[in-house]
Amino acid sequence: MSWPDHAIWWHVHPLSFLGAEPTALPTDAPPRHRLPVLVDWLDHLVGLGCNGLALGPVFAAESHGYDTTDYFRIDPRLGTEDDLLELVERAAARGVRVLFDGVFNHVGRSFAPFVDVTRRGTASPYADWFVPEGDDFRTFEGHHHLVALNHAHPAVADHVVAVLDHWLDRGIAGWRLDAAYAVPRPFWRAVTDRVRDRHPDVWFSGEVIHGDYAAYVTEGGLDSVTQYELWKAIWSSLNDSNPHELAWALKRHNAMIDTFAPQTFVGNHDVTRVASRLREPRHLAHALTVLFTVGGTPSVYAGDERAWRGVKEERAGGDDAIRPAFPASPSDLGPGQIAVQRLHQTLVGIRRRHSWLVGAQARTHTLNNTVLSYTLAAPDGASTLAVALNFGPDPATAGIPAAPWAHAAGDASADPATGSVSLPPLGWFIGTASGSHN
């Protein structure tokens, strides 16, 4: 197995996490050395059982980081390149890889090549980097301040390759490619092929909200994409007490696993926090159980391990509630929701001990109006993991194959002779067994 098969990411949006100013600093302002604070959070990450730090945008930008102005400069609100390299080195010393967030579909209007075009027009050497539309240029999904790049122009591909290589040369392990669904797949293939020639171990995960997920791997050359279908099905099925919705999503998920390991999550910097999304707080254990038992590469959005709440709103500043500033040290989190953090540790621990789950497919055994149970088997047949979930408020019974199941987590147990799991109201169960019982 390669290193991505073992990866479990802790996802941070640095600008908000570190309490940075909402907009870029004046050009003559000294950098704010905030990135070193993240070094103090590495022990927290490792304590959860994670081994990857997935950073949101760190490059110079106009506001939230997704309006990049200079891909080769760390945003002065966060610090300097030396600060960043120190973080990468300290992470590596703990066995933690660092993932960068690259926005290559669009740029901020202060991006130097775009500024040159607005001043010099077609006389600018960057004129072909952008696509004229009306009296302006093409933008990303109607956002005036986000100017779309022209991915048909070879110089844009050269620029993206240069950025990817530059930071991989400095020790990062991979890239999350923002708005990957808005970029032509042949562009991604050309870029990723070139970068892999120099960095064969790089991992690319694309943000794909809708569309043909597998095509971004097979045609675009990415390793993974964000699994929004599963994310939606997890919280929606739990809120509606509808195991059939989740079972259907797992069937779709299995088909993806045939091609690649999706990047799975129940929270990220763009969506309402899972603790706020779920109507029944006890369903949080069900959501996390699915996240850490099904195939894919899981990630935890910082704060979700303490059941932090926050609702995303479609307005200016609508991300503020889901992107709060964190204290300077994890010791300042206090005892609130420590049980949720311990649940994360338990489930991440199960995942780490069964790393073969990255490519495992779920086989459903019980599916009715309140219960879903499934098993996943190691490819070599050496072990099997069983999951049973009670979505409803009444006791229920789930069936799994008869086997000497060892209780791994949850508030129920399995009868080894019959494979019957007696679930209390809103109960759940994870069991492990040697050999194939799928």
C-alpha positions, 0 to 999 in steps of 0.5 A: 500500500502507498502512503495515501492508503494510510492517510487520515486528514485533519482539515484546517482553514488557516486564515480563519483558524488563526484569526487572520484579518478578513482582507489582505494587509497593506503592501507595506505592513509587516507579516503576521507570524501566525503559522507557528501556532499550528505547530502547537496543534500537531500533537492534537492532530496526532492524538486524534490518530490522524497523520495528515494536515490538510491546509486550506489556502495559504497563498497571498490572497485578497480575502478568504484565500480562494482569490489568490494573488500570488501563488509563490508567496505565503499570505502575509496575514499568516506569515512567511515562507520560513514559517510555512517550511518550519511547519512542514518540517515539524509535521514531518518529524511527527510523521504528518504529511501536509496537503496544500489547497490550490485554486487554479480555476480562477484568481483574484483581480489583484493577480499580477498578470490580470492587473497587467491585462487590465492596464495593457489589454491585448498588448499584455503578454498575459492577454491569453490567460483570461477569456473576455466576456462582454466588457469584462472577463469570464468569472467563476460562477458569477463572482465578479472578484474571481476571474477564471483562467483560460485553461486552453492556453499552454502558458496557464498549464505551465504556470500551474505546473510551476506552482505545484512543483515549487511547493512539492519541492519544499516538502508538501505531499499533495494538493487539494485542487479547488473547484476541480469540476470547473476545469476541463479534465484534459487540462488536469491530465496534462498538468498532473502527468507533468508533475508526476514525472518529477514527483511520483508520490504526489497525491491529488484530490479534486473538489468535485461537487457534481458530475462524473466523479470517476472521470476526474480520475480516469480522464483527469489524472487525479487520485481522488475527488471529494465524495459529496454524494456520500456526505449528503446521504449520511446526514440526510438519511439520519435526519429522515430516519431513512436507511434506504438512502444511505444504502443506495449511496453506499452502492454508488460508493462501492462503484467508485471504489472500483476505480479510486478511493474517494476523499470522504468527510462529514464536514469541511470549510464549505458546509454546515457543521455536522453537529448543526446539520443533524437534528438528533445529537446521538446520530453523530456517532452513526455519521462518524461510524460510516465515515471511518468504516467505509472505503475512501480517504477520510478527513476531519474538519477541525472543530468537528472532533469537539462537535462544534456547531455552525451554519453556513449561510448564502450571504456575504460573511456566510462562512464565518460561523463554520470557520471560527478562530481557534485558541492558540493551543489545544489545551485552551479548548477546555473539557467541552464535548471531550466525549466526541473527541474520544469517539473520534479517537476510537473510530480513527484507531479502528481505521488505522488498525484496518488500513485495508478499509481504504479500498473496501466495499460495503456489503449490506445484510439488513436493510429496513425502515430503521436498520442498516447493517453491512460488512467489509472484508480485507482483500486477502480475506484475513479480517472482516469488519461489521457495522450495524446502525439503528436509525430509530428511537425503538430497540431493533435487531440487525443481522450480520454473518455468524462469526466470533465478532470482537466488539470494537465500538458501540453500545451493542453486541453480536451473537456469534452463533446467529450474527444477530445484533440487538441494538438499543434505541439509536444504537450502533455496533462495530465488530471485527473478526478474523477471516472472511465473513462477508 
